[in-house]
Amino acid sequence: MKVAIIGAGITGVTTAYFLSEKKVDVTLIEGRRYPAMATSYANGGQLSASNSEAWNSWHNVKTGLKSMINREHSSLIINPFPTITKLSWLCKFIYNIKNNEKITHEICRMAIKSISLYEHIAKKEALEFDKLDKGIIHLYANKKHTQNAEYVNNIYRKAGLNRFRITHEELYKIEPSLKNKKLDSIFYTPSDKTGDIHKFCIGLTNKLIKNKKIKILSCNVDDIKEYTDNFDFVIVCAGVYSPYLAKSIGEKLPIYPVKGYSITINNPGRNAPTVSLLDDFNKIVTSRLGRNRLRVAGFAEFNGYNLDIIQNRVRPLIKWCMDMFPEINTKDIKPWAGLRPMTPNMLPIVRQSKANAKVWYNTGHGHLGWTLSAYTGKLLAEKILFD
């Protein structure tokens, strides 16, 4: 069997891995010079089942609407300029608010399995990607957020995740840099992990090429039909560009590009956090990547295919770091912006094309591409080989 995979980000690379394990002849196609140079380049770094809560809520809708008037301090921004694609996506997003609990449960279930698969891959392939097994701490600033955390925790528990509430004293022992910080509540998930998505993709791709398990082709793809004659199957793992490729065979994918920002603080000093954090109120996450890098990421911006790094979005990330960790060293900071391929029901699209039986999709993972891709890569490989 000969398979072409379009897109060498985390989803394409993990899909290639699981297919190559079954002796499939895989060609990985990437328009950029190297793998993982787009959304898989500098994300928040979290492998986080504890961040599975679906975004579909009236609270987020209200936050987005308010941002059209006042964008200054909003964690979620919607560009008020209307487009059919955006309006259609938002209508479907609102429709799925009623399915919030079901979606959250399904995402959490997938995430738990996916994180276990990453452990397997990393051990088997001896990959170095700054993996840290210290869990993730969730910080909640007020009682309303704590109440929602308790509600979400019940869903997580049913899905099989052990996330539990800890005291301030326990917080200070787990993460000393937060000593004397006072919060309404703190939750901790020991099974979650962090790691450098870019290093993982590069390391795994190089190993697969070296072992002659896959081939890599550097070129831009505009029309899927150009490849269906030469391959048994073509798998679209092209993130936010997947809808363009689907359109070339007459199919529509409900994916919208949601911009996120990150900063990488080099040599942050001793007073920066080691354990990964998620500040629920500000929607900011941190991950320690090795001894000398701290990744800080957050925000969601509905502004089309816009990759501009806007300083008004970067500065709040820096300010948050200085407020939380006053002695942190912020002399060397690298900003970044990436586009998350978001579906209106928050669930990835893992299926065969309805327009062409030779085409499959593994895309639309949203803000959890790093977390979920191992699971969906294995799932798609099994669907192709055994269905």
Protein Blocks (a to p, Z undefined) as FASTA:
>chain_A
ZZddehjafklmmmmmmmmmnopacddddfbfbehilmmmmgnhpacfklmbcfbdfklm
mmmmmmmmmmmlgcbdcdfbdcfklmmmmmmmmmmmmmmmmmmmmmmmmmmmmmmmmmmm
mmmnopaehiacebjadddfbfklmmmmmmmmmmmmmnopacddddfklmmmmmmmlgoi
acfbdcddfkbccddfklmmmmmmmmmmmnopaccdddddfbfklmmmmpmbdcdfehjm
lmmmmmmnopacddddddddddddehkbjkbcfbdcddfklopacddehjkbccddedjd
debjafbdcfklmmmmmmmmmmmmmmbcckbccdddddddddfklpacddddfkbmkbcc
dehkljmlmmmmmmmmmmmmmmmmmZZ
